Amino acid sequence: MANERILDSKIQIRNDTAANWKAANPVLLKGELGIEIDTRKLKIGDGISTWTGLKYVSDNVLVENTNPTASDTDHDVGVIWLNQSEKTVYILIATSSTAAVWKRLVSGDEVTIVAEAQVAQKLKTARAISLTGDVTGATTFDGSEDVAITVVLKNTGASEGTFTKVTVNEKGLITKTELLTAEDIPELTLAKITDAGTAAARNVGTAEGNLVAVGADGKISETLLPKIAITDTHVVADEAEMLALTAEKGDVAIRSDLNRSFILKQAPADNLANWLELKSPECTVFSVNGKTGDIVLSTTDVKEGESLYYTEERADANFERNFAKKSAKDLVGGEDVLLATDTFVLNGGNA
């Protein structure tokens, strides 16, 4: 029995714009679907009638961007027409081959407006609005336009001006104004000051934790600075020249006669026992495959063993020999290879 194959595919139904359908006016096959891509309306062919002679498949709600007219007759009574642009809704209550009767439905917002209009009747007589207490002011309002009340604050007795100290009553009104005096500022500890820095908590001196003061010349006293040892490197011809060096502990002497280096471990420099040789690892490799210097090896320098070198000729020969042994099903992705003996099932797939 032949293998059954399932192919993922997409099905495109016959479609065009409403104007092109009407202009072409074809006869659809029995059961054939036709879609107006700009109106999303659908018709089913009967094998006899032209496009204009077919009815649309019933749709309870039509979503459009215009209002319906008497010429919109290709719908069943009871269909709802939603105009997205104006946010209005119509219902088809009667239709014939020549005219359709559409009625607009009243929205909830419009009902609310009517209710609000009834409430607005209460403003036919202007109302007086006034403020009393710590402020005074008055006006009238009849709903015809916005109004503003000029508010006058009650005088609290505070003096006019700019002050740093004020007294307020239980309502938050300023009743007294004054300037700060030295007695108004409390004493603060360093812990209460967040931006003083760590140096503010240190004393000046030479004890541990103290800050060092600079002299009149802007420098720290030499007595407070540790001595700094600087290592010098000297190239000498022989032992006598090394022992004659004016060197300090840590200085290095490079002996050109021995190609070795010595470091002075302690003074004086004229004592050979005070010089310590700096050891370095010896290199026992002098050549590679008979080559010295900067060595670069190629395949011609090394014999082939069990593993052979790569060549294009060898790669092509191996590929052709091994490929000839494989079937289409043995290849990567071979399960997707379609053969003449396979049975194809066209599957439209999911959305």
C-alpha positions as CSV (number, residue, x, y, z in Angstrom):
1,M,0.0,0.0,0.0
2,A,1.3,3.5,-0.9
3,N,2.4,5.8,1.9
4,E,-0.2,8.4,2.9
5,R,1.3,12.0,3.0
6,I,-0.2,15.0,4.8
7,L,0.8,18.4,3.4
8,D,0.3,21.6,5.2
9,S,-1.3,24.1,2.8
10,K,-3.4,27.3,2.6
11,I,-6.7,27.5,0.7
12,Q,-7.6,30.7,-1.0
13,I,-11.4,31.1,-1.7
14,R,-12.5,33.0,-4.8
15,N,-12.6,36.7,-3.8
16,D,-12.7,40.3,-5.1
17,T,-14.1,43.7,-4.3
18,A,-17.9,44.3,-4.3
19,A,-17.5,46.5,-7.4
20,N,-15.5,43.9,-9.4
21,W,-18.0,41.2,-8.5
22,K,-20.9,43.3,-9.7
23,A,-19.0,44.3,-12.9
24,A,-17.9,40.7,-13.8
25,N,-21.3,39.2,-12.6
26,P,-20.1,35.6,-13.0
27,V,-22.1,32.4,-12.4
28,L,-20.7,30.5,-9.4
29,L,-20.6,26.7,-9.4
30,K,-23.0,24.9,-7.2
31,G,-21.6,25.2,-3.7
32,E,-18.8,27.6,-4.8
33,L,-18.1,30.4,-2.3
34,G,-17.5,34.1,-3.4
35,I,-16.2,36.7,-0.9
36,E,-16.3,40.5,-1.2
37,I,-13.0,41.4,0.5
38,D,-14.0,45.0,1.1
39,T,-17.4,44.3,2.7
40,R,-16.7,40.9,4.1
41,K,-20.0,39.6,2.6
42,L,-20.4,36.1,1.3
43,K,-22.5,34.4,-1.4
44,I,-22.9,30.7,-2.3
45,G,-23.3,29.7,-6.0
46,D,-26.1,27.5,-7.3
47,G,-24.6,26.9,-10.8
48,I,-27.4,28.9,-12.5
49,S,-27.7,32.4,-11.1
50,T,-25.3,35.3,-11.8
51,W,-23.6,37.1,-8.9
52,T,-26.2,39.9,-8.7
53,G,-29.0,37.3,-8.7
54,L,-27.6,35.6,-5.6
55,K,-28.5,36.6,-2.0
56,Y,-25.8,37.3,0.6
57,V,-25.4,34.7,3.3
58,S,-27.3,36.1,6.3
59,D,-25.3,38.1,8.8
60,N,-27.1,39.5,11.9
61,V,-24.7,42.4,12.3
62,L,-23.1,44.4,9.6
63,V,-20.1,46.6,10.5
64,E,-19.7,49.5,8.2
65,N,-18.4,53.1,8.1
66,T,-21.5,54.7,6.5
67,N,-25.2,54.8,7.3
68,P,-27.6,52.4,5.4
69,T,-29.8,53.8,2.6
70,A,-33.0,52.6,0.9
71,S,-30.9,51.0,-1.8
72,D,-29.3,48.5,0.7
73,T,-31.9,45.8,0.0
74,D,-29.7,42.7,-0.1
75,H,-30.3,41.9,3.6
76,D,-32.9,40.1,5.7
77,V,-35.4,41.9,7.9
78,G,-34.0,42.2,11.5
79,V,-30.3,42.7,10.4
80,I,-28.4,45.2,12.5
81,W,-26.2,47.8,10.7
82,L,-23.4,49.3,12.9
83,N,-21.8,52.5,11.6
84,Q,-18.3,52.6,13.2
85,S,-17.5,56.1,12.1
86,E,-20.5,57.8,13.7
87,K,-21.1,55.1,16.5
88,T,-24.8,54.7,15.4
89,V,-26.9,51.6,15.0
90,Y,-29.8,50.8,12.5
91,I,-32.2,47.9,12.1
92,L,-33.9,46.8,8.9
93,I,-37.6,46.6,9.5
94,A,-38.9,46.1,5.9
95,T,-37.4,45.4,2.5
96,S,-38.4,44.8,-1.1
97,S,-36.6,44.5,-4.4
98,T,-36.5,48.3,-4.8
99,A,-36.3,49.8,-1.3
100,A,-35.3,49.0,2.2
101,V,-36.6,50.7,5.4
102,W,-33.9,51.2,8.1
103,K,-34.7,52.7,11.5
104,R,-32.0,54.2,13.8
105,L,-31.9,52.9,17.4
106,V,-31.6,55.3,20.3
107,S,-28.3,54.8,22.3
108,G,-27.9,54.8,26.0
109,D,-25.9,58.0,25.9
110,E,-28.8,59.7,24.1
111,V,-31.2,58.5,26.8
112,T,-28.8,59.9,29.4
113,I,-28.8,63.3,27.7
114,V,-32.6,63.4,27.8
115,A,-32.5,62.7,31.5
116,E,-29.8,65.3,32.1
117,A,-32.0,67.8,30.2
118,Q,-34.8,67.2,32.7
119,V,-32.4,67.9,35.5
120,A,-31.2,71.1,33.8
121,Q,-34.8,72.4,34.0
122,K,-34.0,73.1,37.7
123,L,-31.6,75.9,36.7
124,K,-34.2,77.9,34.8
125,T,-34.2,80.1,37.9
126,A,-30.8,81.6,38.7
127,R,-29.4,80.5,42.1
128,A,-27.3,82.6,44.5
129,I,-24.0,81.1,45.7
130,S,-22.0,82.7,48.5
131,L,-19.0,81.9,50.7
132,T,-18.7,82.8,54.4
133,G,-16.3,82.3,57.3
134,D,-12.5,82.8,56.8
135,V,-13.3,83.9,53.1
136,T,-16.2,85.8,51.6
137,G,-17.6,86.0,48.1
138,A,-20.8,85.6,46.1
139,T,-22.3,85.2,42.6
140,T,-25.4,83.8,40.8
141,F,-25.5,80.7,38.5
142,D,-28.3,79.7,36.0
143,G,-26.4,77.1,34.0
144,S,-26.0,79.2,30.9
145,E,-22.3,79.8,31.3
146,D,-19.4,79.3,33.7
147,V,-19.1,81.8,36.6
148,A,-16.3,82.6,39.0
149,I,-16.4,83.8,42.6
150,T,-13.9,86.4,43.7
151,V,-12.7,85.2,47.1
152,V,-11.6,87.7,49.8
153,L,-9.5,86.2,52.7
154,K,-10.2,87.3,56.2
155,N,-7.4,89.4,57.7
156,T,-5.5,87.3,60.3
157,G,-3.5,90.2,61.8
158,A,-0.1,89.0,60.4
159,S,2.2,91.7,59.0
160,E,3.0,91.8,55.2
161,G,6.5,90.9,54.2
162,T,9.1,88.1,53.9
163,F,9.7,86.1,57.1
164,T,11.5,82.9,58.2
165,K,9.3,82.2,61.2
166,V,5.5,82.0,61.3
167,T,2.7,81.1,63.7
168,V,-0.5,79.4,62.4
169,N,-3.9,78.7,64.0
170,E,-5.7,75.4,64.1
171,K,-7.0,76.0,60.5
172,G,-3.5,76.5,59.1
173,L,-3.9,80.3,58.7
174,I,-0.8,82.4,59.4
175,T,-1.5,84.7,62.5
176,K,2.0,85.9,63.2
177,T,5.2,86.6,61.2
178,E,8.8,86.9,62.6
179,L,12.4,86.6,61.6
180,L,14.7,83.8,63.0
181,T,17.1,84.7,65.8
182,A,20.2,82.8,66.9
183,E,18.2,81.4,69.8
184,D,15.8,79.8,67.4
185,I,18.6,77.6,65.9
186,P,19.2,74.4,68.0
187,E,22.7,72.9,68.5
188,L,23.3,70.0,66.2
189,T,25.7,67.0,66.5
190,L,27.8,65.8,63.6
191,A,25.5,62.7,63.4
192,K,22.6,65.0,62.4
193,I,24.6,66.5,59.4
194,T,24.5,64.2,56.4
195,D,26.8,66.1,54.0
196,A,29.7,66.9,56.4
197,G,31.9,64.0,55.1
198,T,34.0,61.6,57.2
199,A,36.9,64.2,57.6
200,A,34.7,66.4,59.8
201,A,34.8,63.7,62.5
202,R,38.6,63.4,62.5
203,N,41.2,65.4,64.6
204,V,44.3,66.9,63.1
205,G,47.5,65.2,64.4
206,T,50.0,62.4,63.8
207,A,48.3,59.6,65.9
208,E,46.4,56.7,64.3
209,G,43.1,57.9,62.7
210,N,44.2,61.6,62.7
211,L,44.3,63.8,59.6
212,V,47.7,65.1,58.6
213,A,48.2,68.9,58.2
214,V,50.3,70.4,55.4
215,G,52.9,73.0,56.1
216,A,53.1,76.6,54.8
217,D,54.6,75.2,51.6
218,G,51.6,73.1,51.0
219,K,53.5,69.8,51.6
220,I,53.4,67.1,54.2
221,S,56.5,66.9,56.5
222,E,59.2,64.4,55.4
223,T,59.2,63.0,59.0
224,L,55.7,61.6,58.3
225,L,56.6,59.9,55.0
226,P,58.2,56.4,54.7
227,K,61.4,56.0,52.8
228,I,61.0,54.8,49.2
229,A,63.4,52.3,47.7
230,I,64.0,52.5,44.0
231,T,65.5,49.6,42.1
232,D,68.1,50.4,39.5
233,T,69.3,48.1,36.7
234,H,73.0,48.1,35.7
235,V,74.6,46.4,32.7
236,V,78.2,45.4,33.5
237,A,81.0,43.7,31.6
238,D,82.3,41.4,34.3
239,E,82.5,40.6,38.0
240,A,84.9,43.5,38.8
241,E,82.6,46.1,37.2
242,M,79.7,44.6,39.2
243,L,81.6,44.9,42.5
244,A,82.6,48.5,41.7
245,L,78.9,49.6,41.4
246,T,77.5,52.2,43.7
247,A,74.4,50.1,44.3
248,E,71.7,49.8,46.9
249,K,69.7,46.8,48.2
250,G,67.4,45.6,45.4
251,D,69.5,46.9,42.5
252,V,70.1,44.5,39.6
253,A,73.4,43.9,37.7
254,I,73.3,42.2,34.2
255,R,76.6,40.5,33.5
256,S,77.2,40.5,29.8
257,D,80.2,38.1,30.2
258,L,77.9,35.4,31.6
259,N,74.5,36.4,30.2
260,R,73.2,36.2,33.7
261,S,71.6,38.7,36.2
262,F,72.4,39.3,39.9
263,I,70.4,41.2,42.6
264,L,72.0,42.9,45.6
265,K,70.4,41.4,48.6
266,Q,72.2,43.6,51.1
267,A,75.0,46.3,51.2
268,P,77.8,46.7,50.5
269,A,78.0,46.1,46.8
270,D,81.7,45.3,46.7
271,N,81.1,42.0,48.6
272,L,80.4,39.2,46.0
273,A,78.5,37.2,48.7
274,N,75.9,40.0,48.8
275,W,75.0,39.4,45.2
276,L,72.3,36.8,44.5
277,E,72.0,35.3,41.0
278,L,68.5,35.5,39.5
279,K,67.6,32.0,38.2
280,S,65.6,31.5,35.0
281,P,64.3,28.2,33.5
282,E,66.6,26.6,30.9
283,C,65.3,25.8,27.4
284,T,66.3,22.4,26.1
285,V,64.5,22.7,22.8
286,F,66.8,23.9,20.1
287,S,65.0,22.9,16.9
288,V,61.7,21.4,15.6
289,N,61.8,19.0,12.7
290,G,65.3,20.3,11.9
291,K,64.2,23.9,11.8
292,T,65.2,26.8,14.1
293,G,64.1,30.4,14.6
294,D,60.5,31.3,13.9
295,I,59.2,27.9,12.9
296,V,56.2,27.3,10.6
297,L,55.3,23.7,9.7
298,S,53.2,22.5,6.8
299,T,51.8,19.1,5.8
300,T,54.9,18.4,3.7
301,D,57.0,18.6,6.9
302,V,55.0,15.9,8.8
303,K,54.4,12.3,7.6
304,E,50.8,11.0,7.4
305,G,49.9,8.3,9.9
306,E,46.5,6.6,10.4
307,S,44.8,10.0,10.0
308,L,45.1,11.3,6.4
309,Y,45.4,15.0,5.5
310,Y,42.3,16.7,4.0
311,T,42.3,17.4,0.3
312,E,39.4,18.5,-2.0
313,E,40.0,15.4,-4.2
314,R,39.7,13.1,-1.2
315,A,36.6,14.9,0.2
316,D,34.8,14.7,-3.2
317,A,35.6,11.0,-3.7
318,N,34.4,10.2,-0.2
319,F,31.2,12.2,-0.7
320,E,30.3,10.6,-4.0
321,R,31.1,7.1,-2.7
322,N,29.0,7.4,0.4
323,F,26.2,9.4,-1.2
324,A,25.6,6.6,-3.7
325,K,24.9,4.2,-0.9
326,K,22.1,6.4,0.5
327,S,18.4,6.6,-0.4
328,A,16.4,9.8,-0.3
329,K,14.7,8.6,2.9
330,D,18.2,8.2,4.6
331,L,19.1,11.9,4.2
332,V,18.5,14.5,6.8
333,G,14.9,15.6,6.3
334,G,14.2,12.5,4.3
335,E,10.8,12.1,5.9
336,D,9.7,15.2,4.1
337,V,10.8,14.0,0.6
338,L,7.7,13.3,-1.6
339,L,7.9,10.2,-3.9
340,A,5.7,9.3,-6.8
341,T,4.3,6.3,-4.8
342,D,3.0,8.6,-2.0
343,T,-0.7,9.5,-1.5
344,F,-1.1,13.3,-0.9
345,V,-3.8,14.6,1.5
346,L,-4.3,18.4,1.2
347,N,-4.9,19.8,4.7
348,G,-5.9,23.5,5.1
349,G,-4.6,23.5,8.7
350,N,-5.7,25.6,11.6
351,A,-6.0,29.3,11.8
